[in-house]
Amino acid sequence: MSLTKTPGVATAALTFALTFALPAFAESRIMIEDAYARAAGVTAMAGAAFMQIVNTGDEDDRLIGARSDIARRVELHTHIENDQGVMQMTHVKEGFAIPAGETHLLKRGGDHVMFMGLTGSMDHGASVTVTLVFEKAGEMVVEIPVDLERKPMQGMSGMSGGSMGQGSGN
């Protein structure tokens, strides 16, 4: 029996050949772990989300933006020390690099997703829908639980509410 007389076998053989003949393309594979969001309370005007962003792919990526209906404005922020030695929060317009095979931690007192002008309350036990935008991986919709009781991890500075603006609760 020849391959030309058996279309199913010929198709399978061609598919197999093409699969292994094509070059391997670099790919960004992003996973979100241990995500949570918080605000200082029901009257807070701002809140934040924290998580581990894991790039299991073989090429670097970058978190370049975020969106959510929970706030009028959502930005990527970090804390930096000013000339007077005071930590201040600032917008990171270029986003956060997520190197291939590594994890980037968004944590209290460091890099985070900032919700400004909350459009609703962030109640403990509820969840917030956030769209994370990556340079290469594209958009990823994540349901992030609101956890108002979580304490900062050992060695992290839990910034006071005043460092993020009135009642922000980072």
KETORBA-337545 format. One record per atom (N, C-alpha, C): residue in three letters; residue number from 0; x, y, z; atom name. Coordinates in nm, 2 decimals, always signed. Each point is the difference from the previous one (the first is absolute). Layout:
N
REC code pos      u      v      w site
REC  ALA NUM      X      Y      Z   CA
...
***
This chain:
170
REC code pos      u      v      w site
REC  MET   0  +0.08  -0.12  +0.00    N
REC  MET   0  -0.08  +0.12  +0.00   CA
REC  MET   0  +0.09  +0.12  +0.00    C
REC  SER   1  -0.02  +0.10  -0.09    N
REC  SER   1  +0.08  +0.12  -0.01   CA
REC  SER   1  -0.07  +0.11  +0.07    C
REC  LEU   2  +0.07  +0.10  +0.04    N
REC  LEU   2  -0.05  +0.12  +0.07   CA
REC  LEU   2  -0.09  +0.08  -0.09    C
REC  THR   3  +0.03  +0.00  -0.13    N
REC  THR   3  -0.08  +0.08  -0.09   CA
REC  THR   3  -0.14  -0.06  -0.02    C
REC  LYS   4  -0.02  -0.13  +0.02    N
REC  LYS   4  -0.13  -0.06  -0.02   CA
REC  LYS   4  -0.08  +0.00  +0.13    C
REC  THR   5  +0.06  +0.04  +0.12    N
REC  THR   5  -0.07  +0.00  +0.12   CA
REC  THR   5  +0.00  +0.14  +0.06    C
REC  PRO   6  -0.10  +0.09  -0.03    N
REC  PRO   6  +0.00  +0.14  +0.04   CA
REC  PRO   6  +0.01  +0.02  +0.15    C
REC  GLY   7  -0.06  -0.08  +0.08    N
REC  GLY   7  +0.01  +0.02  +0.15   CA
REC  GLY   7  +0.14  -0.02  +0.04    C
REC  VAL   8  +0.07  -0.10  -0.05    N
REC  VAL   8  +0.14  -0.02  +0.04   CA
REC  VAL   8  +0.09  +0.11  -0.05    C
REC  ALA   9  -0.02  +0.04  -0.13    N
REC  ALA   9  +0.08  +0.11  -0.06   CA
REC  ALA   9  -0.02  +0.13  +0.08    C
REC  THR  10  -0.12  +0.03  +0.04    N
REC  THR  10  -0.03  +0.12  +0.08   CA
REC  THR  10  +0.07  -0.01  +0.13    C
REC  ALA  11  -0.01  -0.11  +0.07    N
REC  ALA  11  +0.07  -0.02  +0.13   CA
REC  ALA  11  +0.15  +0.02  -0.02    C
REC  ALA  12  +0.06  -0.06  -0.10    N
REC  ALA  12  +0.14  +0.01  -0.03   CA
REC  ALA  12  +0.04  +0.14  -0.03    C
REC  LEU  13  -0.08  +0.07  -0.08    N
REC  LEU  13  +0.04  +0.14  -0.03   CA
REC  LEU  13  -0.01  +0.09  +0.13    C
REC  THR  14  -0.11  -0.02  +0.08    N
REC  THR  14  -0.01  +0.07  +0.12   CA
REC  THR  14  +0.12  -0.02  +0.09    C
REC  PHE  15  +0.04  -0.13  +0.02    N
REC  PHE  15  +0.11  -0.03  +0.08   CA
REC  PHE  15  +0.13  +0.07  -0.05    C
REC  ALA  16  +0.02  -0.01  -0.13    N
REC  ALA  16  +0.12  +0.06  -0.06   CA
REC  ALA  16  +0.00  +0.15  +0.02    C
REC  LEU  17  -0.11  +0.07  -0.02    N
REC  LEU  17  -0.01  +0.14  +0.02   CA
REC  LEU  17  +0.02  +0.04  +0.14    C
REC  THR  18  -0.06  -0.08  +0.09    N
REC  THR  18  +0.01  +0.03  +0.14   CA
REC  THR  18  +0.15  +0.01  +0.05    C
REC  PHE  19  +0.08  -0.09  -0.05    N
REC  PHE  19  +0.13  -0.01  +0.05   CA
REC  PHE  19  +0.10  +0.08  -0.09    C
REC  ALA  20  -0.05  +0.05  -0.12    N
REC  ALA  20  +0.09  +0.07  -0.09   CA
REC  ALA  20  -0.01  +0.15  +0.03    C
REC  LEU  21  -0.11  +0.05  +0.07    N
REC  LEU  21  -0.02  +0.14  +0.03   CA
REC  LEU  21  +0.10  +0.04  +0.11    C
REC  PRO  22  +0.05  +0.12  -0.01    N
REC  PRO  22  +0.09  +0.05  +0.11   CA
REC  PRO  22  -0.08  +0.01  +0.13    C
REC  ALA  23  +0.07  -0.01  +0.11    N
REC  ALA  23  -0.07  +0.02  +0.13   CA
REC  ALA  23  +0.00  +0.15  +0.03    C
REC  PHE  24  -0.12  +0.05  +0.03    N
REC  PHE  24  -0.01  +0.14  +0.02   CA
REC  PHE  24  +0.00  +0.02  +0.15    C
REC  ALA  25  +0.07  +0.11  +0.04    N
REC  ALA  25  +0.01  +0.04  +0.14   CA
REC  ALA  25  -0.15  +0.04  +0.05    C
REC  GLU  26  -0.03  -0.03  +0.12    N
REC  GLU  26  -0.13  +0.02  +0.04   CA
REC  GLU  26  +0.00  +0.05  +0.15    C
REC  SER  27  -0.09  +0.10  +0.03    N
REC  SER  27  -0.01  +0.05  +0.13   CA
REC  SER  27  -0.12  -0.08  +0.07    C
REC  ARG  28  +0.02  -0.06  +0.11    N
REC  ARG  28  -0.11  -0.07  +0.07   CA
REC  ARG  28  +0.00  +0.06  +0.14    C
REC  ILE  29  -0.11  +0.07  +0.02    N
REC  ILE  29  -0.02  +0.07  +0.13   CA
REC  ILE  29  -0.10  -0.07  +0.09    C
REC  MET  30  +0.04  -0.01  +0.13    N
REC  MET  30  -0.09  -0.06  +0.10   CA
REC  MET  30  -0.01  +0.10  +0.11    C
REC  ILE  31  -0.12  +0.02  +0.06    N
REC  ILE  31  -0.02  +0.09  +0.11   CA
REC  ILE  31  -0.02  -0.09  +0.13    C
REC  GLU  32  +0.08  +0.03  +0.10    N
REC  GLU  32  -0.02  -0.08  +0.13   CA
REC  GLU  32  -0.01  +0.09  +0.12    C
REC  ASP  33  -0.07  -0.05  +0.10    N
REC  ASP  33  -0.02  +0.06  +0.13   CA
REC  ASP  33  -0.04  +0.15  -0.01    C
REC  ALA  34  -0.10  +0.03  -0.09    N
REC  ALA  34  -0.05  +0.13  -0.02   CA
REC  ALA  34  -0.10  +0.04  +0.11    C
REC  TYR  35  +0.01  +0.12  +0.04    N
REC  TYR  35  -0.10  +0.06  +0.09   CA
REC  TYR  35  -0.01  +0.15  -0.02    C
REC  ALA  36  -0.11  +0.06  +0.04    N
REC  ALA  36  -0.02  +0.14  -0.01   CA
REC  ALA  36  -0.05  +0.05  +0.14    C
REC  ARG  37  +0.02  +0.13  +0.02    N
REC  ARG  37  -0.04  +0.06  +0.12   CA
REC  ARG  37  -0.02  +0.15  -0.01    C
REC  ALA  38  -0.08  +0.05  +0.09    N
REC  ALA  38  -0.02  +0.14  +0.02   CA
REC  ALA  38  -0.01  +0.03  +0.15    C
REC  ALA  39  +0.01  +0.12  +0.05    N
REC  ALA  39  +0.00  +0.03  +0.14   CA
REC  ALA  39  -0.13  -0.02  +0.06    C
REC  GLY  40  -0.11  +0.01  -0.07    N
REC  GLY  40  -0.13  -0.02  +0.06   CA
REC  GLY  40  -0.11  +0.05  -0.10    C
REC  VAL  41  -0.12  -0.01  +0.04    N
REC  VAL  41  -0.11  +0.03  -0.09   CA
REC  VAL  41  -0.01  +0.14  -0.06    C
REC  THR  42  +0.07  +0.10  +0.07    N
REC  THR  42  +0.00  +0.13  -0.05   CA
REC  THR  42  +0.13  +0.04  -0.08    C
REC  ALA  43  +0.08  -0.10  -0.02    N
REC  ALA  43  +0.13  +0.02  -0.06   CA
REC  ALA  43  -0.02  +0.05  -0.15    C
REC  MET  44  +0.09  +0.08  -0.04    N
REC  MET  44  -0.01  +0.05  -0.14   CA
REC  MET  44  +0.10  -0.07  -0.09    C
REC  ALA  45  +0.09  -0.08  +0.06    N
REC  ALA  45  +0.10  -0.08  -0.08   CA
REC  ALA  45  +0.02  -0.13  +0.06    C
REC  GLY  46  +0.05  -0.09  -0.08    N
REC  GLY  46  +0.03  -0.14  +0.05   CA
REC  GLY  46  +0.12  -0.05  -0.09    C
REC  ALA  47  +0.04  -0.12  +0.03    N
REC  ALA  47  +0.11  -0.06  -0.08   CA
REC  ALA  47  -0.01  -0.15  -0.01    C
REC  ALA  48  +0.07  -0.05  -0.10    N
REC  ALA  48  +0.00  -0.15  -0.01   CA
REC  ALA  48  +0.15  -0.04  +0.00    C
REC  PHE  49  +0.02  -0.12  +0.05    N
REC  PHE  49  +0.13  -0.06  +0.02   CA
REC  PHE  49  +0.00  -0.14  -0.05    C
REC  MET  50  +0.11  -0.05  -0.05    N
REC  MET  50  +0.00  -0.14  -0.06   CA
REC  MET  50  +0.15  -0.04  -0.03    C
REC  GLN  51  +0.01  -0.12  -0.04    N
REC  GLN  51  +0.12  -0.05  -0.06   CA
REC  GLN  51  -0.03  -0.02  -0.15    C
REC  ILE  52  +0.09  +0.05  -0.08    N
REC  ILE  52  -0.02  -0.02  -0.15   CA
REC  ILE  52  +0.12  -0.09  -0.04    C
REC  VAL  53  -0.04  -0.12  -0.05    N
REC  VAL  53  +0.10  -0.10  -0.03   CA
REC  VAL  53  +0.00  -0.01  -0.15    C
REC  ASN  54  +0.12  +0.01  -0.06    N
REC  ASN  54  +0.02  -0.02  -0.14   CA
REC  ASN  54  +0.07  -0.13  -0.02    C
REC  THR  55  -0.08  -0.10  -0.04    N
REC  THR  55  +0.05  -0.13  -0.03   CA
REC  THR  55  +0.05  -0.02  -0.14    C
REC  GLY  56  -0.01  +0.10  -0.08    N
REC  GLY  56  +0.03  +0.00  -0.14   CA
REC  GLY  56  +0.15  +0.01  -0.02    C
REC  ASP  57  +0.04  +0.01  -0.13    N
REC  ASP  57  +0.14  +0.00  -0.03   CA
REC  ASP  57  +0.04  +0.14  -0.06    C
REC  GLU  58  -0.09  +0.10  +0.02    N
REC  GLU  58  +0.04  +0.14  -0.04   CA
REC  GLU  58  -0.05  +0.09  +0.10    C
REC  ASP  59  +0.07  +0.11  +0.02    N
REC  ASP  59  -0.04  +0.11  +0.10   CA
REC  ASP  59  -0.13  +0.06  -0.05    C
REC  ASP  60  -0.07  +0.05  +0.10    N
REC  ASP  60  -0.13  +0.07  -0.02   CA
REC  ASP  60  +0.00  +0.12  +0.09    C
REC  ARG  61  -0.10  +0.08  -0.01    N
REC  ARG  61  -0.02  +0.12  +0.08   CA
REC  ARG  61  -0.14  +0.02  +0.03    C
REC  LEU  62  -0.04  +0.03  +0.13    N
REC  LEU  62  -0.13  +0.04  +0.03   CA
REC  LEU  62  +0.00  +0.15  -0.03    C
REC  ILE  63  -0.09  +0.04  -0.09    N
REC  ILE  63  +0.00  +0.14  -0.05   CA
REC  ILE  63  -0.12  +0.08  +0.04    C
REC  GLY  64  -0.10  -0.07  +0.05    N
REC  GLY  64  -0.12  +0.07  +0.04   CA
REC  GLY  64  -0.10  -0.09  +0.07    C
REC  ALA  65  -0.11  +0.06  +0.06    N
REC  ALA  65  -0.10  -0.07  +0.07   CA
REC  ALA  65  -0.13  +0.08  -0.01    C
REC  ARG  66  -0.11  -0.07  +0.00    N
REC  ARG  66  -0.14  +0.07  -0.01   CA
REC  ARG  66  -0.09  -0.07  +0.10    C
REC  SER  67  -0.09  +0.07  +0.06    N
REC  SER  67  -0.11  -0.06  +0.08   CA
REC  SER  67  -0.11  +0.10  +0.02    C
REC  ASP  68  -0.12  -0.05  +0.01    N
REC  ASP  68  -0.12  +0.08  +0.02   CA
REC  ASP  68  -0.01  +0.05  +0.14    C
REC  ILE  69  +0.09  -0.05  +0.09    N
REC  ILE  69  -0.01  +0.04  +0.14   CA
REC  ILE  69  +0.05  +0.14  +0.03    C
REC  ALA  70  +0.07  +0.06  -0.11    N
REC  ALA  70  +0.06  +0.13  +0.02   CA
REC  ALA  70  -0.01  +0.08  -0.13    C
REC  ARG  71  +0.00  +0.13  +0.02    N
REC  ARG  71  +0.00  +0.09  -0.12   CA
REC  ARG  71  +0.14  +0.00  -0.07    C
REC  ARG  72  +0.10  -0.03  +0.08    N
REC  ARG  72  +0.14  -0.01  -0.06   CA
REC  ARG  72  +0.07  -0.11  +0.06    C
REC  VAL  73  +0.07  -0.08  -0.08    N
REC  VAL  73  +0.09  -0.11  +0.05   CA
REC  VAL  73  +0.13  +0.02  -0.06    C
REC  GLU  74  +0.11  +0.00  +0.09    N
REC  GLU  74  +0.13  +0.02  -0.05   CA
REC  GLU  74  +0.10  -0.10  +0.07    C
REC  LEU  75  +0.11  -0.02  -0.06    N
REC  LEU  75  +0.11  -0.08  +0.06   CA
REC  LEU  75  +0.08  +0.10  +0.08    C
REC  HIS  76  +0.03  -0.03  +0.13    N
REC  HIS  76  +0.07  +0.09  +0.09   CA
REC  HIS  76  +0.11  -0.08  +0.07    C
REC  THR  77  +0.09  +0.08  +0.05    N
REC  THR  77  +0.11  -0.05  +0.09   CA
REC  THR  77  +0.03  +0.11  +0.11    C
REC  HIS  78  +0.08  -0.04  +0.09    N
REC  HIS  78  +0.04  +0.10  +0.11   CA
REC  HIS  78  +0.15  +0.03  -0.03    C
REC  ILE  79  +0.04  +0.12  +0.01    N
REC  ILE  79  +0.14  +0.04  -0.02   CA
REC  ILE  79  +0.03  +0.10  +0.11    C
REC  GLU  80  +0.12  +0.00  +0.04    N
REC  GLU  80  +0.05  +0.10  +0.11   CA
REC  GLU  80  +0.04  +0.13  -0.07    C
REC  ASN  81  -0.06  +0.11  +0.06    N
REC  ASN  81  +0.03  +0.13  -0.05   CA
REC  ASN  81  +0.13  +0.06  +0.06    C
REC  ASP  82  +0.03  +0.12  -0.03    N
REC  ASP  82  +0.13  +0.06  +0.04   CA
REC  ASP  82  +0.00  +0.02  +0.16    C
REC  GLN  83  -0.11  +0.00  +0.06    N
REC  GLN  83  -0.01  +0.02  +0.14   CA
REC  GLN  83  -0.01  -0.14  +0.08    C
REC  GLY  84  +0.02  -0.10  -0.08    N
REC  GLY  84  -0.01  -0.14  +0.06   CA
REC  GLY  84  -0.14  -0.05  +0.03    C
REC  VAL  85  -0.10  +0.06  -0.06    N
REC  VAL  85  -0.14  -0.03  +0.02   CA
REC  VAL  85  -0.04  -0.09  -0.12    C
REC  MET  86  -0.07  -0.11  +0.03    N
REC  MET  86  -0.05  -0.09  -0.10   CA
REC  MET  86  -0.13  +0.07  -0.06    C
REC  GLN  87  +0.00  +0.01  -0.13    N
REC  GLN  87  -0.11  +0.05  -0.07   CA
REC  GLN  87  -0.05  -0.09  -0.11    C
REC  MET  88  -0.13  +0.00  -0.03    N
REC  MET  88  -0.05  -0.09  -0.10   CA
REC  MET  88  +0.00  +0.08  -0.13    C
REC  THR  89  +0.04  -0.07  -0.11    N
REC  THR  89  +0.00  +0.06  -0.13   CA
REC  THR  89  -0.05  -0.10  -0.11    C
REC  HIS  90  -0.05  +0.06  -0.10    N
REC  HIS  90  -0.05  -0.07  -0.12   CA
REC  HIS  90  +0.12  -0.05  -0.08    C
REC  VAL  91  +0.00  -0.13  -0.04    N
REC  VAL  91  +0.10  -0.06  -0.08   CA
REC  VAL  91  -0.05  -0.02  -0.14    C
REC  LYS  92  +0.02  +0.11  -0.08    N
REC  LYS  92  -0.06  +0.00  -0.14   CA
REC  LYS  92  +0.05  -0.11  -0.09    C
REC  GLU  93  +0.13  -0.04  +0.02    N
REC  GLU  93  +0.05  -0.11  -0.09   CA
REC  GLU  93  -0.04  -0.14  +0.05    C
REC  GLY  94  -0.06  -0.01  +0.11    N
REC  GLY  94  -0.05  -0.13  +0.05   CA
REC  GLY  94  +0.11  -0.08  +0.07    C
REC  PHE  95  -0.02  -0.12  +0.03    N
REC  PHE  95  +0.09  -0.09  +0.07   CA
REC  PHE  95  +0.05  -0.11  -0.09    C
REC  ALA  96  +0.13  -0.02  +0.00    N
REC  ALA  96  +0.06  -0.10  -0.08   CA
REC  ALA  96  -0.03  -0.14  +0.07    C
REC  ILE  97  -0.03  -0.10  -0.08    N
REC  ILE  97  -0.02  -0.13  +0.05   CA
REC  ILE  97  +0.09  -0.09  -0.08    C
REC  PRO  98  +0.12  -0.02  +0.04    N
REC  PRO  98  +0.10  -0.08  -0.07   CA
REC  PRO  98  -0.04  -0.15  -0.02    C
REC  ALA  99  +0.04  -0.06  -0.10    N
REC  ALA  99  -0.03  -0.14  -0.03   CA
REC  ALA  99  +0.05  -0.08  +0.11    C
REC  GLY 100  -0.08  -0.10  +0.05    N
REC  GLY 100  +0.04  -0.09  +0.10   CA
REC  GLY 100  +0.00  +0.06  +0.14    C
REC  GLU 101  -0.05  +0.12  +0.02    N
REC  GLU 101  +0.01  +0.07  +0.13   CA
REC  GLU 101  -0.14  +0.04  +0.05    C
REC  THR 102  +0.00  +0.05  +0.12    N
REC  THR 102  -0.12  +0.05  +0.07   CA
REC  THR 102  +0.02  +0.14  +0.04    C
REC  HIS 103  -0.10  +0.08  -0.03    N
REC  HIS 103  +0.01  +0.14  +0.04   CA
REC  HIS 103  -0.11  +0.02  +0.11    C
REC  LEU 104  +0.04  +0.05  +0.12    N
REC  LEU 104  -0.09  +0.01  +0.11   CA
REC  LEU 104  -0.06  +0.14  +0.01    C
REC  LEU 105  -0.13  +0.01  +0.00    N
REC  LEU 105  -0.07  +0.12  +0.02   CA
REC  LEU 105  -0.04  +0.00  +0.15    C
REC  LYS 106  +0.05  +0.09  +0.08    N
REC  LYS 106  -0.01  -0.02  +0.15   CA
REC  LYS 106  -0.03  +0.14  +0.06    C
REC  ARG 107  -0.05  +0.00  +0.12    N
REC  ARG 107  -0.02  +0.12  +0.08   CA
REC  ARG 107  +0.13  +0.06  +0.02    C
REC  GLY 108  +0.01  +0.13  -0.02    N
REC  GLY 108  +0.12  +0.08  +0.02   CA
REC  GLY 108  +0.10  -0.01  -0.12    C
REC  GLY 109  -0.05  -0.07  -0.11    N
REC  GLY 109  +0.08  -0.01  -0.12   CA
REC  GLY 109  -0.08  +0.02  -0.12    C
REC  ASP 110  +0.02  -0.08  -0.11    N
REC  ASP 110  -0.08  +0.01  -0.12   CA
REC  ASP 110  -0.14  -0.06  +0.03    C
REC  HIS 111  -0.10  +0.07  -0.06    N
REC  HIS 111  -0.14  -0.05  +0.02   CA
REC  HIS 111  -0.09  +0.06  -0.11    C
REC  VAL 112  -0.12  -0.05  -0.01    N
REC  VAL 112  -0.10  +0.05  -0.09   CA
REC  VAL 112  -0.08  +0.10  +0.09    C
REC  MET 113  -0.02  +0.12  -0.04    N
REC  MET 113  -0.06  +0.11  +0.08   CA
REC  MET 113  -0.14  +0.03  -0.05    C
REC  PHE 114  -0.10  -0.01  +0.08    N
REC  PHE 114  -0.14  +0.04  -0.04   CA
REC  PHE 114  -0.03  +0.14  +0.06    C
REC  MET 115  -0.02  +0.10  -0.08    N
REC  MET 115  -0.03  +0.14  +0.04   CA
REC  MET 115  -0.14  +0.04  -0.04    C
REC  GLY 116  -0.07  +0.06  +0.10    N
REC  GLY 116  -0.13  +0.04  -0.02   CA
REC  GLY 116  -0.09  -0.12  -0.01    C
REC  LEU 117  -0.01  -0.07  +0.11    N
REC  LEU 117  -0.08  -0.12  +0.01   CA
REC  LEU 117  -0.14  +0.02  -0.04    C
REC  THR 118  -0.06  -0.08  -0.07    N
REC  THR 118  -0.14  +0.01  -0.05   CA
REC  THR 118  -0.09  -0.08  +0.09    C
REC  GLY 119  +0.05  -0.08  +0.09    N
REC  GLY 119  -0.08  -0.08  +0.09   CA
REC  GLY 119  +0.09  -0.04  +0.12    C
REC  SER 120  -0.06  -0.06  +0.10    N
REC  SER 120  +0.08  -0.04  +0.11   CA
REC  SER 120  +0.07  -0.13  -0.03    C
REC  MET 121  +0.11  -0.02  +0.07    N
REC  MET 121  +0.08  -0.12  -0.01   CA
REC  MET 121  -0.02  -0.07  +0.13    C
REC  ASP 122  -0.10  -0.09  +0.00    N
REC  ASP 122  -0.04  -0.07  +0.12   CA
REC  ASP 122  +0.08  -0.13  +0.02    C
REC  HIS 123  +0.04  -0.02  +0.12    N
REC  HIS 123  +0.07  -0.12  +0.03   CA
REC  HIS 123  -0.08  -0.13  -0.05    C
REC  GLY 124  +0.07  -0.09  -0.07    N
REC  GLY 124  -0.06  -0.12  -0.05   CA
REC  GLY 124  -0.06  +0.01  -0.14    C
REC  ALA 125  -0.02  +0.13  -0.05    N
REC  ALA 125  -0.05  +0.02  -0.13   CA
REC  ALA 125  +0.12  -0.02  -0.10    C
REC  SER 126  -0.02  +0.02  -0.13    N
REC  SER 126  +0.11  -0.01  -0.09   CA
REC  SER 126  -0.01  +0.12  -0.10    C
REC  VAL 127  +0.11  +0.03  -0.06    N
REC  VAL 127  +0.01  +0.11  -0.09   CA
REC  VAL 127  +0.05  -0.06  -0.13    C
REC  THR 128  -0.06  +0.04  -0.11    N
REC  THR 128  +0.04  -0.04  -0.13   CA
REC  THR 128  +0.10  +0.10  -0.06    C
REC  VAL 129  +0.12  -0.05  -0.03    N
REC  VAL 129  +0.10  +0.08  -0.05   CA
REC  VAL 129  +0.06  -0.06  -0.13    C
REC  THR 130  +0.01  +0.09  -0.10    N
REC  THR 130  +0.06  -0.04  -0.13   CA
REC  THR 130  +0.15  +0.04  +0.00    C
REC  LEU 131  +0.09  -0.09  +0.00    N
REC  LEU 131  +0.14  +0.03  +0.00   CA
REC  LEU 131  +0.05  +0.00  -0.15    C
REC  VAL 132  +0.07  +0.10  -0.04    N
REC  VAL 132  +0.05  +0.01  -0.14   CA
REC  VAL 132  +0.15  -0.02  -0.01    C
REC  PHE 133  +0.04  -0.11  -0.07    N
REC  PHE 133  +0.14  -0.03  -0.02   CA
REC  PHE 133  +0.04  +0.04  -0.14    C
REC  GLU 134  +0.12  +0.04  -0.01    N
REC  GLU 134  +0.06  +0.04  -0.13   CA
REC  GLU 134  -0.01  -0.12  -0.10    C
REC  LYS 135  +0.03  -0.12  +0.03    N
REC  LYS 135  +0.00  -0.11  -0.09   CA
REC  LYS 135  -0.11  -0.10  +0.03    C
REC  ALA 136  -0.03  -0.03  +0.12    N
REC  ALA 136  -0.10  -0.09  +0.03   CA
REC  ALA 136  -0.14  +0.05  -0.02    C
REC  GLY 137  -0.02  +0.13  -0.02    N
REC  GLY 137  -0.13  +0.06  -0.02   CA
REC  GLY 137  -0.07  +0.02  +0.13    C
REC  GLU 138  -0.14  +0.00  -0.01    N
REC  GLU 138  -0.08  +0.03  +0.11   CA
REC  GLU 138  -0.04  -0.13  +0.08    C
REC  MET 139  +0.00  +0.01  +0.13    N
REC  MET 139  -0.04  -0.11  +0.09   CA
REC  MET 139  -0.10  +0.05  +0.10    C
REC  VAL 140  -0.12  -0.05  +0.01    N
REC  VAL 140  -0.10  +0.04  +0.09   CA
REC  VAL 140  +0.02  -0.09  +0.13    C
REC  VAL 141  +0.01  +0.07  +0.11    N
REC  VAL 141  +0.03  -0.07  +0.13   CA
REC  VAL 141  -0.11  +0.04  +0.10    C
REC  GLU 142  -0.05  -0.10  +0.07    N
REC  GLU 142  -0.09  +0.03  +0.11   CA
REC  GLU 142  +0.08  +0.00  +0.13    C
REC  ILE 143  +0.01  +0.12  +0.06    N
REC  ILE 143  +0.09  +0.01  +0.12   CA
REC  ILE 143  -0.08  +0.02  +0.13    C
REC  PRO 144  +0.02  -0.09  +0.09    N
REC  PRO 144  -0.08  +0.01  +0.13   CA
REC  PRO 144  +0.04  +0.12  +0.08    C
REC  VAL 145  -0.10  +0.06  +0.06    N
REC  VAL 145  +0.03  +0.11  +0.09   CA
REC  VAL 145  +0.03  -0.05  +0.14    C
REC  ASP 146  +0.12  +0.03  +0.05    N
REC  ASP 146  +0.04  -0.05  +0.13   CA
REC  ASP 146  +0.05  +0.11  +0.09    C
REC  LEU 147  -0.09  +0.05  +0.08    N
REC  LEU 147  +0.03  +0.12  +0.09   CA
REC  LEU 147  +0.07  -0.04  +0.13    C
REC  GLU 148  +0.02  -0.13  +0.02    N
REC  GLU 148  +0.06  -0.05  +0.12   CA
REC  GLU 148  +0.15  -0.04  -0.02    C
REC  ARG 149  +0.04  -0.02  -0.12    N
REC  ARG 149  +0.13  -0.05  -0.03   CA
REC  ARG 149  +0.11  +0.10  +0.05    C
REC  LYS 150  +0.10  -0.05  +0.07    N
REC  LYS 150  +0.11  +0.08  +0.05   CA
REC  LYS 150  +0.11  -0.01  -0.10    C
REC  PRO 151  +0.08  +0.11  -0.01    N
REC  PRO 151  +0.12  -0.01  -0.09   CA
REC  PRO 151  +0.09  -0.12  +0.04    C
REC  MET 152  +0.06  -0.06  -0.11    N
REC  MET 152  +0.09  -0.11  +0.03   CA
REC  MET 152  +0.12  +0.05  +0.08    C
REC  GLN 153  +0.07  -0.09  +0.07    N
REC  GLN 153  +0.12  +0.03  +0.08   CA
REC  GLN 153  +0.10  +0.08  -0.09    C
REC  GLY 154  +0.05  +0.11  +0.06    N
REC  GLY 154  +0.10  +0.08  -0.07   CA
REC  GLY 154  -0.06  +0.10  -0.10    C
REC  MET 155  -0.13  +0.00  -0.01    N
REC  MET 155  -0.06  +0.11  -0.09   CA
REC  MET 155  -0.04  +0.11  +0.08    C
REC  SER 156  +0.01  +0.12  -0.05    N
REC  SER 156  -0.05  +0.12  +0.07   CA
REC  SER 156  -0.14  +0.02  -0.03    C
REC  GLY 157  -0.09  -0.02  +0.10    N
REC  GLY 157  -0.14  +0.03  -0.02   CA
REC  GLY 157  -0.02  +0.15  +0.00    C
REC  MET 158  +0.00  +0.07  -0.11    N
REC  MET 158  -0.01  +0.14  +0.00   CA
REC  MET 158  -0.13  +0.05  +0.07    C
REC  SER 159  +0.01  +0.11  +0.07    N
REC  SER 159  -0.12  +0.05  +0.07   CA
REC  SER 159  -0.09  +0.05  -0.11    C
REC  GLY 160  -0.13  +0.02  +0.04    N
REC  GLY 160  -0.10  +0.05  -0.09   CA
REC  GLY 160  +0.04  +0.13  -0.05    C
REC  GLY 161  +0.07  +0.09  +0.08    N
REC  GLY 161  +0.03  +0.13  -0.04   CA
REC  GLY 161  +0.10  +0.00  -0.12    C
REC  SER 162  +0.08  -0.11  -0.02    N
REC  SER 162  +0.10  +0.00  -0.10   CA
REC  SER 162  -0.06  -0.01  -0.14    C
REC  MET 163  -0.13  -0.04  -0.01    N
REC  MET 163  -0.07  -0.02  -0.13   CA
REC  MET 163  -0.10  +0.11  -0.02    C
REC  GLY 164  -0.02  +0.08  +0.09    N
REC  GLY 164  -0.11  +0.10  -0.01   CA
REC  GLY 164  -0.10  -0.04  +0.11    C
REC  GLN 165  -0.09  +0.08  +0.02    N
REC  GLN 165  -0.10  -0.02  +0.11   CA
REC  GLN 165  -0.08  -0.13  -0.02    C
REC  GLY 166  +0.01  -0.08  +0.10    N
REC  GLY 166  -0.09  -0.12  +0.01   CA
REC  GLY 166  +0.03  -0.11  -0.11    C
REC  SER 167  +0.12  +0.00  -0.05    N
REC  SER 167  +0.02  -0.10  -0.11   CA
REC  SER 167  +0.03  -0.14  +0.04    C
REC  GLY 168  +0.06  -0.02  +0.11    N
REC  GLY 168  +0.02  -0.13  +0.06   CA
REC  GLY 168  +0.09  -0.09  -0.07    C
REC  ASN 169  +0.11  +0.05  -0.06    N
REC  ASN 169  +0.10  -0.09  -0.07   CA
REC  ASN 169  +0.06  -0.07  +0.11    C
***
